[in-house]
Amino acid sequence: MTNVVDFISDFREAAPYIQYLRGKTLVVGVADSLLSGETLRTLATDLNLIAGLGVRLVVVHGSRTQINALDTVAGRSPEYYNGRRITDDDTLIHAKQACGMIRSDIEAALLTGIAHTPFRSRPLSIAGGNFVSARPLGVIDGIDMCHTGIVRKVDTEGIRSRLNDGALVLISPIGHSLSGKTFNLSMGDIAEAAAIALQAEKLVYLIEEEGIIDAQGEVWSNLSAQEARTLLDNQTVSPEQRRLLQSAVNAVENGIKRTQILSGRKNGSLIAELFTRHGVGTSIALDAFMHIREAQIGDIPEITNLIRPLEEQGVLLRRSREYLENHIGEFSVLEHDNQIYGCVALKTFPDSDAGELACLVVLPEARDSGYGERLLEHLIHQARKRHILRLFALSTHTGEWFIERGFQTASSEELPAGRLSEYLESKRRSKVFVYHIKPE
């Protein structure tokens, strides 16, 4: 029974994300080292599942490891400059061979993955083609990069047509010029260019590491574009991750809502990143992930879900839908990654320098994140703007929390007249606390 309860809880958490992503386009870049064995089979199963939920998928694969293996067999050593392969004539042949083999392996794995998604009536269609045109990278610092190229253009119309047909679009890191020449491309460059051209909802990079790693070896969970640029400017990420992080920043600065970088080696990491609140890797957005804003009528269902458990426990007074509709202007909500994590209300009283902090609630799983303090700071700022000098809080259970944050115990007689009559009628005998606000 415990497993059933856990499943129901997890499913309820995932449901809003499933609904949100249905019909949206995701571009997924997969590192070459993940494209074999059990890792590839597991990834293919998850891609089948995601596609089955109505998400439009564009998958771009890497090929570096496989090209290196072919070079080794031929007795050749790979050559790089600034992290990019120098692709001579023989290496270009190996690049073509590697892409053909990888593509075949991915298609086979996607077909096998269908066994784990029984709701599909037919195999997932996989589309390929000349979706990416290329041009030469050229000569850099006197080094001829030969057949190494960069993306010239992405055929968005062609890709969207195949997505509209229900296909997964699979793109290999090979591109052709208008003159018919072939170039070896970077998976990261193609994924970034495709996401921007398609204005995808998300760009996801699956790599070996768990995300973007700081100097202490810890994963950055969330980064704004500005924070990511600071990491790049301060050289605080490894050279191997710099290009990925730069691609992530480029994407969000060009209209992509999220770029997510995570390990493809861990079983189910892509599912966890897309369909859970906290994810498992590094998520990059244009602006800060957390912000507080005025509540709107459309927020009422989520506010209700936040406060209902505390109402049932008697911690909060019950508030009807009608009450929330009539008083929504008093509420502010804290959003994290487009999900409401907390709320608070500021009640004012005519002809009084006092206000009341009410309905301060944070999701249980986020109560150690400092969100309660953020909401309190926001409310004090709002009160100061309205020239409120005394901020009251009434509580039956959380008095210590308010005292630790600068509130003082007060008598109910200090409440504004209208609020005092409500207090006496309710017979809740709540403790009264007051915070004295200094004017600006």
DOROLO-306040 format. One record per residue (C-alpha): residue number from 1; residue in one letter; x, y, z. Coordinates in nm, 3 decimals, decimal comma. Example, Ala and Ser with C-alpha at 12.3 -4.5 7.8 and 13.67 -1.06 7.14 Angstrom:
BEGIN
<1 "A" <1,230 -0,450 0,780>>
<2 "S" <1,367 -0,106 0,714>>
***
This chain:
BEGIN
<1 "M" <0,000 0,000 0,000>>
<2 "T" <0,294 0,232 0,076>>
<3 "N" <0,417 0,193 -0,282>>
<4 "V" <0,071 0,283 -0,412>>
<5 "V" <0,057 0,595 -0,195>>
<6 "D" <0,405 0,698 -0,312>>
<7 "F" <0,306 0,640 -0,674>>
<8 "I" <-0,008 0,854 -0,636>>
<9 "S" <0,197 1,134 -0,480>>
<10 "D" <0,459 1,116 -0,756>>
<11 "F" <0,194 1,104 -1,028>>
<12 "R" <0,019 1,410 -0,888>>
<13 "E" <0,351 1,594 -0,888>>
<14 "A" <0,423 1,493 -1,248>>
<15 "A" <0,076 1,563 -1,387>>
<16 "P" <0,110 1,943 -1,427>>
<17 "Y" <0,442 1,898 -1,610>>
<18 "I" <0,293 1,635 -1,840>>
<19 "Q" <0,007 1,867 -1,925>>
<20 "Y" <0,243 2,162 -1,970>>
<21 "L" <0,481 1,980 -2,207>>
<22 "R" <0,216 1,808 -2,420>>
<23 "G" <0,242 1,947 -2,771>>
<24 "K" <0,564 2,135 -2,693>>
<25 "T" <0,894 2,083 -2,875>>
<26 "L" <1,201 1,961 -2,688>>
<27 "V" <1,547 1,948 -2,843>>
<28 "V" <1,765 1,685 -2,673>>
<29 "G" <2,140 1,673 -2,735>>
<30 "V" <2,296 1,340 -2,638>>
<31 "A" <2,669 1,302 -2,572>>
<32 "D" <2,840 1,034 -2,781>>
<33 "S" <2,962 0,840 -2,474>>
<34 "L" <2,600 0,756 -2,382>>
<35 "L" <2,514 0,591 -2,713>>
<36 "S" <2,583 0,225 -2,638>>
<37 "G" <2,483 -0,062 -2,414>>
<38 "E" <2,230 -0,039 -2,135>>
<39 "T" <2,255 0,341 -2,117>>
<40 "L" <2,129 0,375 -2,475>>
<41 "R" <1,852 0,120 -2,421>>
<42 "T" <1,729 0,299 -2,108>>
<43 "L" <1,742 0,637 -2,279>>
<44 "A" <1,548 0,500 -2,577>>
<45 "T" <1,277 0,370 -2,341>>
<46 "D" <1,246 0,713 -2,179>>
<47 "L" <1,232 0,890 -2,517>>
<48 "N" <0,953 0,655 -2,622>>
<49 "L" <0,767 0,734 -2,302>>
<50 "I" <0,808 1,111 -2,343>>
<51 "A" <0,697 1,098 -2,706>>
<52 "G" <0,398 0,889 -2,600>>
<53 "L" <0,294 1,170 -2,366>>
<54 "G" <0,257 1,401 -2,665>>
<55 "V" <0,593 1,579 -2,646>>
<56 "R" <0,752 1,665 -2,983>>
<57 "L" <1,113 1,544 -2,980>>
<58 "V" <1,418 1,648 -3,179>>
<59 "V" <1,722 1,440 -3,080>>
<60 "V" <2,077 1,537 -3,180>>
<61 "H" <2,354 1,285 -3,112>>
<62 "G" <2,729 1,327 -3,075>>
<63 "S" <2,998 1,117 -3,243>>
<64 "R" <3,339 1,207 -3,093>>
<65 "T" <3,401 0,878 -2,911>>
<66 "Q" <3,307 0,670 -3,214>>
<67 "I" <3,524 0,876 -3,454>>
<68 "N" <3,817 0,842 -3,214>>
<69 "A" <3,768 0,464 -3,209>>
<70 "L" <3,780 0,449 -3,589>>
<71 "D" <4,089 0,673 -3,591>>
<72 "T" <4,258 0,438 -3,344>>
<73 "V" <4,184 0,132 -3,558>>
<74 "A" <4,339 0,316 -3,855>>
<75 "G" <4,649 0,401 -3,650>>
<76 "R" <4,569 0,772 -3,639>>
<77 "S" <4,567 1,015 -3,347>>
<78 "P" <4,282 1,266 -3,323>>
<79 "E" <4,383 1,630 -3,363>>
<80 "Y" <4,204 1,918 -3,190>>
<81 "Y" <4,233 2,293 -3,167>>
<82 "N" <4,042 2,492 -2,905>>
<83 "G" <3,837 2,184 -2,826>>
<84 "R" <3,728 2,125 -3,187>>
<85 "R" <3,838 1,835 -3,401>>
<86 "I" <4,050 1,907 -3,705>>
<87 "T" <3,868 1,702 -3,970>>
<88 "D" <4,097 1,604 -4,255>>
<89 "D" <3,990 1,384 -4,548>>
<90 "D" <4,039 1,052 -4,366>>
<91 "T" <3,874 1,178 -4,047>>
<92 "L" <3,573 1,295 -4,248>>
<93 "I" <3,531 0,939 -4,377>>
<94 "H" <3,539 0,815 -4,017>>
<95 "A" <3,285 1,081 -3,916>>
<96 "K" <3,044 0,960 -4,185>>
<97 "Q" <3,094 0,599 -4,080>>
<98 "A" <3,046 0,680 -3,713>>
<99 "C" <2,723 0,871 -3,776>>
<100 "G" <2,582 0,585 -3,981>>
<101 "M" <2,659 0,330 -3,710>>
<102 "I" <2,528 0,549 -3,429>>
<103 "R" <2,209 0,626 -3,614>>
<104 "S" <2,146 0,257 -3,675>>
<105 "D" <2,204 0,178 -3,305>>
<106 "I" <1,969 0,457 -3,191>>
<107 "E" <1,692 0,347 -3,428>>
<108 "A" <1,725 -0,013 -3,310>>
<109 "A" <1,716 0,095 -2,945>>
<110 "L" <1,408 0,311 -3,002>>
<111 "L" <1,231 0,015 -3,161>>
<112 "T" <1,328 -0,209 -2,867>>
<113 "G" <1,215 0,060 -2,623>>
<114 "I" <0,860 0,022 -2,750>>
<115 "A" <0,826 -0,296 -2,542>>
<116 "H" <0,840 -0,083 -2,229>>
<117 "T" <0,569 0,157 -2,345>>
<118 "P" <0,275 -0,079 -2,408>>
<119 "F" <0,022 0,200 -2,467>>
<120 "R" <0,179 0,261 -2,809>>
<121 "S" <-0,005 0,080 -3,086>>
<122 "R" <0,281 0,115 -3,334>>
<123 "P" <0,656 0,189 -3,323>>
<124 "L" <0,772 0,546 -3,290>>
<125 "S" <0,844 0,689 -3,634>>
<126 "I" <1,199 0,824 -3,671>>
<127 "A" <1,268 1,097 -3,925>>
<128 "G" <1,602 1,194 -4,073>>
<129 "G" <1,722 1,405 -4,363>>
<130 "N" <1,925 1,706 -4,458>>
<131 "F" <1,774 1,923 -4,188>>
<132 "V" <2,101 2,110 -4,124>>
<133 "S" <2,313 2,293 -4,380>>
<134 "A" <2,672 2,381 -4,294>>
<135 "R" <2,965 2,600 -4,385>>
<136 "P" <3,336 2,558 -4,310>>
<137 "L" <3,478 2,675 -3,980>>
<138 "G" <3,779 2,787 -4,183>>
<139 "V" <4,129 2,878 -4,067>>
<140 "I" <4,163 2,970 -3,698>>
<141 "D" <4,489 3,121 -3,569>>
<142 "G" <4,663 2,980 -3,872>>
<143 "I" <4,517 2,631 -3,820>>
<144 "D" <4,315 2,493 -4,112>>
<145 "M" <4,016 2,313 -3,957>>
<146 "C" <3,961 2,137 -4,292>>
<147 "H" <3,619 1,965 -4,300>>
<148 "T" <3,513 2,087 -3,955>>
<149 "G" <3,207 2,305 -4,000>>
<150 "I" <2,948 2,513 -3,822>>
<151 "V" <2,572 2,533 -3,867>>
<152 "R" <2,461 2,759 -4,150>>
<153 "K" <2,086 2,703 -4,138>>
<154 "V" <1,825 2,472 -3,985>>
<155 "D" <1,534 2,354 -4,200>>
<156 "T" <1,260 2,442 -3,951>>
<157 "E" <0,979 2,382 -4,200>>
<158 "G" <1,103 2,033 -4,274>>
<159 "I" <1,149 1,945 -3,907>>
<160 "R" <0,808 2,079 -3,806>>
<161 "S" <0,644 1,886 -4,087>>
<162 "R" <0,786 1,560 -3,955>>
<163 "L" <0,701 1,652 -3,596>>
<164 "N" <0,345 1,723 -3,707>>
<165 "D" <0,337 1,369 -3,849>>
<166 "G" <0,418 1,234 -3,502>>
<167 "A" <0,781 1,144 -3,575>>
<168 "L" <1,086 1,183 -3,358>>
<169 "V" <1,340 1,382 -3,559>>
<170 "L" <1,693 1,241 -3,528>>
<171 "I" <1,980 1,465 -3,642>>
<172 "S" <2,340 1,348 -3,686>>
<173 "P" <2,638 1,587 -3,652>>
<174 "I" <2,702 1,597 -4,026>>
<175 "G" <2,602 1,885 -4,252>>
<176 "H" <2,635 1,977 -4,617>>
<177 "S" <2,705 2,307 -4,787>>
<178 "L" <2,512 2,446 -5,081>>
<179 "S" <2,807 2,344 -5,302>>
<180 "G" <2,771 1,982 -5,192>>
<181 "K" <3,063 1,962 -4,951>>
<182 "T" <3,028 1,765 -4,626>>
<183 "F" <3,133 1,891 -4,283>>
<184 "N" <3,177 1,739 -3,940>>
<185 "L" <2,969 1,937 -3,689>>
<186 "S" <2,932 1,966 -3,313>>
<187 "M" <2,632 1,810 -3,138>>
<188 "G" <2,610 2,108 -2,903>>
<189 "D" <2,611 2,360 -3,187>>
<190 "I" <2,337 2,177 -3,378>>
<191 "A" <2,116 2,133 -3,070>>
<192 "E" <2,149 2,501 -2,982>>
<193 "A" <2,079 2,617 -3,339>>
<194 "A" <1,783 2,378 -3,379>>
<195 "A" <1,626 2,482 -3,047>>
<196 "I" <1,651 2,852 -3,135>>
<197 "A" <1,528 2,806 -3,493>>
<198 "L" <1,231 2,598 -3,377>>
<199 "Q" <1,172 2,817 -3,070>>
<200 "A" <1,158 2,497 -2,869>>
<201 "E" <1,018 2,497 -2,518>>
<202 "K" <1,335 2,343 -2,377>>
<203 "L" <1,686 2,251 -2,481>>
<204 "V" <1,825 1,952 -2,290>>
<205 "Y" <2,184 1,830 -2,295>>
<206 "L" <2,249 1,474 -2,171>>
<207 "I" <2,613 1,436 -2,074>>
<208 "E" <2,832 1,224 -1,844>>
<209 "E" <2,843 1,475 -1,557>>
<210 "E" <2,544 1,546 -1,334>>
<211 "G" <2,526 1,905 -1,458>>
<212 "I" <2,740 2,217 -1,442>>
<213 "I" <2,992 2,159 -1,163>>
<214 "D" <3,134 2,431 -0,939>>
<215 "A" <3,490 2,453 -0,805>>
<216 "Q" <3,395 2,237 -0,502>>
<217 "G" <3,252 1,962 -0,720>>
<218 "E" <2,889 2,049 -0,642>>
<219 "V" <2,616 2,076 -0,906>>
<220 "W" <2,462 2,416 -0,979>>
<221 "S" <2,088 2,341 -0,965>>
<222 "N" <1,957 2,668 -1,108>>
<223 "L" <2,130 2,950 -1,291>>
<224 "S" <2,005 3,269 -1,449>>
<225 "A" <2,172 3,379 -1,771>>
<226 "Q" <2,359 3,647 -1,578>>
<227 "E" <2,483 3,398 -1,319>>
<228 "A" <2,596 3,163 -1,596>>
<229 "R" <2,784 3,445 -1,770>>
<230 "T" <2,958 3,525 -1,441>>
<231 "L" <3,077 3,164 -1,422>>
<232 "L" <3,207 3,190 -1,777>>
<233 "D" <3,378 3,525 -1,716>>
<234 "N" <3,542 3,403 -1,396>>
<235 "Q" <3,660 3,079 -1,556>>
<236 "T" <3,496 2,883 -1,272>>
<237 "V" <3,382 2,589 -1,485>>
<238 "S" <3,599 2,337 -1,662>>
<239 "P" <3,693 2,395 -2,028>>
<240 "E" <3,489 2,087 -2,121>>
<241 "Q" <3,172 2,243 -1,980>>
<242 "R" <3,229 2,598 -2,101>>
<243 "R" <3,094 2,535 -2,450>>
<244 "L" <2,781 2,367 -2,316>>
<245 "L" <2,719 2,649 -2,071>>
<246 "Q" <2,774 2,907 -2,345>>
<247 "S" <2,523 2,722 -2,565>>
<248 "A" <2,275 2,719 -2,277>>
<249 "V" <2,309 3,095 -2,230>>
<250 "N" <2,279 3,160 -2,604>>
<251 "A" <1,960 2,954 -2,614>>
<252 "V" <1,779 3,128 -2,326>>
<253 "E" <1,887 3,469 -2,453>>
<254 "N" <1,727 3,381 -2,786>>
<255 "G" <1,383 3,283 -2,662>>
<256 "I" <1,424 2,931 -2,516>>
<257 "K" <1,258 2,920 -2,173>>
<258 "R" <1,490 2,661 -2,021>>
<259 "T" <1,814 2,486 -2,101>>
<260 "Q" <1,880 2,182 -1,886>>
<261 "I" <2,212 2,001 -1,851>>
<262 "L" <2,215 1,666 -1,672>>
<263 "S" <2,368 1,322 -1,662>>
<264 "G" <2,234 1,076 -1,917>>
<265 "R" <2,418 0,797 -1,739>>
<266 "K" <2,174 0,781 -1,447>>
<267 "N" <1,864 0,572 -1,500>>
<268 "G" <1,557 0,794 -1,547>>
<269 "S" <1,740 1,126 -1,514>>
<270 "L" <1,559 1,278 -1,814>>
<271 "I" <1,219 1,182 -1,669>>
<272 "A" <1,316 1,323 -1,329>>
<273 "E" <1,435 1,651 -1,479>>
<274 "L" <1,125 1,707 -1,690>>
<275 "F" <0,850 1,583 -1,458>>
<276 "T" <0,951 1,664 -1,099>>
<277 "R" <0,966 1,994 -0,912>>
<278 "H" <1,334 1,990 -0,825>>
<279 "G" <1,486 1,801 -1,119>>
<280 "V" <1,828 1,640 -1,110>>
<281 "G" <2,069 1,854 -1,313>>
<282 "T" <2,146 2,217 -1,390>>
<283 "S" <1,865 2,434 -1,524>>
<284 "I" <1,942 2,767 -1,691>>
<285 "A" <1,682 3,037 -1,750>>
<286 "L" <1,699 3,395 -1,873>>
<287 "D" <1,587 3,539 -1,538>>
<288 "A" <1,604 3,424 -1,178>>
<289 "F" <1,407 3,106 -1,111>>
<290 "M" <1,235 3,240 -0,802>>
<291 "H" <1,025 3,554 -0,790>>
<292 "I" <0,729 3,695 -0,598>>
<293 "R" <0,438 3,860 -0,775>>
<294 "E" <0,082 3,975 -0,717>>
<295 "A" <-0,167 3,689 -0,720>>
<296 "Q" <-0,422 3,657 -0,999>>
<297 "I" <-0,763 3,489 -1,023>>
<298 "G" <-0,605 3,201 -1,214>>
<299 "D" <-0,383 3,127 -0,913>>
<300 "I" <-0,675 3,045 -0,685>>
<301 "P" <-0,669 2,664 -0,742>>
<302 "E" <-0,300 2,648 -0,647>>
<303 "I" <-0,348 2,881 -0,349>>
<304 "T" <-0,634 2,658 -0,235>>
<305 "N" <-0,413 2,350 -0,261>>
<306 "L" <-0,147 2,527 -0,054>>
<307 "I" <-0,372 2,635 0,232>>
<308 "R" <-0,624 2,349 0,246>>
<309 "P" <-0,406 2,108 0,453>>
<310 "L" <-0,345 2,380 0,714>>
<311 "E" <-0,715 2,468 0,719>>
<312 "E" <-0,799 2,103 0,784>>
<313 "Q" <-0,547 2,097 1,071>>
<314 "G" <-0,701 2,411 1,220>>
<315 "V" <-0,383 2,613 1,170>>
<316 "L" <-0,556 2,853 0,928>>
<317 "L" <-0,910 2,981 0,906>>
<318 "R" <-1,108 2,836 0,620>>
<319 "R" <-1,130 3,057 0,314>>
<320 "S" <-1,392 2,987 0,052>>
<321 "R" <-1,345 3,023 -0,321>>
<322 "E" <-1,569 3,329 -0,304>>
<323 "Y" <-1,351 3,482 -0,031>>
<324 "L" <-1,035 3,427 -0,236>>
<325 "E" <-1,195 3,577 -0,546>>
<326 "N" <-1,302 3,887 -0,350>>
<327 "H" <-0,966 3,928 -0,173>>
<328 "I" <-0,720 3,808 -0,438>>
<329 "G" <-0,571 4,158 -0,451>>
<330 "E" <-0,438 4,109 -0,098>>
<331 "F" <-0,235 3,801 -0,195>>
<332 "S" <0,115 3,759 -0,332>>
<333 "V" <0,256 3,428 -0,456>>
<334 "L" <0,611 3,296 -0,474>>
<335 "E" <0,690 3,116 -0,800>>
<336 "H" <0,981 2,884 -0,862>>
<337 "D" <1,026 2,765 -1,220>>
<338 "N" <0,663 2,858 -1,306>>
<339 "Q" <0,524 2,664 -1,008>>
<340 "I" <0,365 2,834 -0,704>>
<341 "Y" <0,554 2,736 -0,390>>
<342 "G" <0,408 2,980 -0,139>>
<343 "C" <0,166 3,263 -0,072>>
<344 "V" <0,100 3,544 0,172>>
<345 "A" <-0,168 3,812 0,217>>
<346 "L" <-0,155 4,170 0,344>>
<347 "K" <-0,477 4,295 0,503>>
<348 "T" <-0,520 4,668 0,555>>
<349 "F" <-0,763 4,862 0,773>>
<350 "P" <-0,922 5,201 0,700>>
<351 "D" <-0,790 5,496 0,902>>
<352 "S" <-0,522 5,282 1,065>>
<353 "D" <-0,143 5,265 1,045>>
<354 "A" <-0,167 4,887 1,102>>
<355 "G" <-0,179 4,592 0,867>>
<356 "E" <-0,202 4,218 0,910>>
<357 "L" <0,016 3,944 0,768>>
<358 "A" <-0,214 3,653 0,684>>
<359 "C" <-0,205 3,315 0,517>>
<360 "L" <0,174 3,280 0,500>>
<361 "V" <0,215 2,928 0,357>>
<362 "V" <0,502 2,744 0,185>>
<363 "L" <0,490 2,395 0,035>>
<364 "P" <0,612 2,144 0,296>>
<365 "E" <0,897 2,017 0,076>>
<366 "A" <1,027 2,373 0,029>>
<367 "R" <1,014 2,500 0,387>>
<368 "D" <1,392 2,474 0,428>>
<369 "S" <1,455 2,689 0,120>>
<370 "G" <1,410 3,027 0,287>>
<371 "Y" <1,090 3,096 0,095>>
<372 "G" <0,899 3,191 0,409>>
<373 "E" <1,158 3,459 0,483>>
<374 "R" <1,138 3,583 0,123>>
<375 "L" <0,760 3,618 0,149>>
<376 "L" <0,793 3,796 0,483>>
<377 "E" <1,049 4,041 0,340>>
<378 "H" <0,821 4,104 0,043>>
<379 "L" <0,522 4,172 0,267>>
<380 "I" <0,717 4,414 0,490>>
<381 "H" <0,829 4,599 0,177>>
<382 "Q" <0,470 4,617 0,054>>
<383 "A" <0,351 4,738 0,394>>
<384 "R" <0,617 5,009 0,405>>
<385 "K" <0,509 5,133 0,060>>
<386 "R" <0,154 5,169 0,201>>
<387 "H" <0,284 5,363 0,504>>
<388 "I" <0,192 5,084 0,745>>
<389 "L" <0,389 5,116 1,069>>
<390 "R" <0,262 4,812 1,262>>
<391 "L" <0,233 4,469 1,104>>
<392 "F" <0,032 4,214 1,303>>
<393 "A" <0,044 3,838 1,273>>
<394 "L" <-0,200 3,605 1,448>>
<395 "S" <-0,100 3,245 1,502>>
<396 "T" <-0,201 2,940 1,704>>
<397 "H" <0,101 2,727 1,610>>
<398 "T" <0,392 2,925 1,464>>
<399 "G" <0,455 3,203 1,713>>
<400 "E" <0,821 3,116 1,762>>
<401 "W" <0,884 3,154 1,388>>
<402 "F" <0,761 3,514 1,400>>
<403 "I" <0,950 3,598 1,719>>
<404 "E" <1,275 3,467 1,566>>
<405 "R" <1,220 3,713 1,280>>
<406 "G" <1,171 4,029 1,480>>
<407 "F" <0,806 4,018 1,584>>
<408 "Q" <0,711 4,089 1,945>>
<409 "T" <0,424 3,950 2,149>>
<410 "A" <0,129 4,188 2,171>>
<411 "S" <-0,211 4,213 2,327>>
<412 "S" <-0,524 4,156 2,124>>
<413 "E" <-0,634 4,501 2,244>>
<414 "E" <-0,366 4,651 2,018>>
<415 "L" <-0,541 4,520 1,706>>
<416 "P" <-0,735 4,767 1,489>>
<417 "A" <-1,098 4,792 1,604>>
<418 "G" <-1,246 4,601 1,309>>
<419 "R" <-0,991 4,321 1,344>>
<420 "L" <-1,040 4,299 1,721>>
<421 "S" <-1,411 4,228 1,681>>
<422 "E" <-1,332 3,948 1,433>>
<423 "Y" <-1,074 3,812 1,674>>
<424 "L" <-1,322 3,796 1,960>>
<425 "E" <-1,595 3,639 1,746>>
<426 "S" <-1,369 3,362 1,616>>
<427 "K" <-1,282 3,238 1,969>>
<428 "R" <-0,959 3,086 1,828>>
<429 "R" <-0,753 3,260 2,097>>
<430 "S" <-0,466 3,309 1,855>>
<431 "K" <-0,145 3,459 1,987>>
<432 "V" <-0,088 3,813 1,860>>
<433 "F" <0,250 3,936 1,736>>
<434 "V" <0,350 4,274 1,604>>
<435 "Y" <0,639 4,397 1,388>>
<436 "H" <0,722 4,768 1,401>>
<437 "I" <0,814 4,896 1,055>>
<438 "K" <1,055 5,184 1,022>>
<439 "P" <0,955 5,432 0,751>>
<440 "E" <1,192 5,472 0,457>>
***
